[in-house]
Amino acid sequence: MPTLYLRDVPHALLRRLRDLARTEQRPVSRQAILLLERALADAPVPDPRMLALLKRIARTREKIRRSGRRFPPSERMVREERER
């Protein structure tokens, strides 16, 4: 089974984890795994289509950035459109 190491865990958080593990009569590592499982059980699963779209947007932004093209601020564009 893989191992997960955490750095820079705040002292107060580690203390709370240890206290909870002691109360639940579990090893700290098992308590941490249970808490992670609970937290991730309700986490949304990313939509692959959305991830693909975000990657395309990032590539397009990078392409535009490298080209050196400049665009007017969006506030100015909205103002000009409203004045029409």
NORJO-V47009 format. One record per backbone hydrogen bond with DSSP energy under -0.5 kcal/mol. NH is the residue of the N-H (numbers start at 1). CO is the residue of the C=O. If there is no record, write none. Layout:
BEGIN
nh->(NH & NH)
co->(CO & CO)
END
This chain:
BEGIN
nh->(14 & 15 & 16 & 17 & 18 & 19 & 20 & 21 & 22 & 23 & 24 & 25 & 26 & 31 & 32 & 33 & 34 & 35 & 36 & 37 & 38 & 39 & 40 & 41 & 42 & 43 & 46 & 51 & 52 & 53 & 54 & 55 & 56 & 57 & 58 & 59 & 60 & 61 & 62 & 63 & 64 & 65 & 66 & 67 & 68 & 68 & 69 & 77 & 78 & 79 & 80 & 81 & 82 & 83 & 84 & 84)
co->(10 & 11 & 12 & 13 & 14 & 15 & 16 & 17 & 18 & 19 & 20 & 22 & 21 & 27 & 28 & 29 & 30 & 31 & 32 & 33 & 34 & 35 & 36 & 37 & 38 & 40 & 44 & 47 & 48 & 49 & 50 & 51 & 52 & 53 & 54 & 55 & 56 & 57 & 58 & 59 & 60 & 61 & 62 & 63 & 64 & 65 & 64 & 73 & 74 & 75 & 76 & 77 & 78 & 79 & 80 & 81)
END
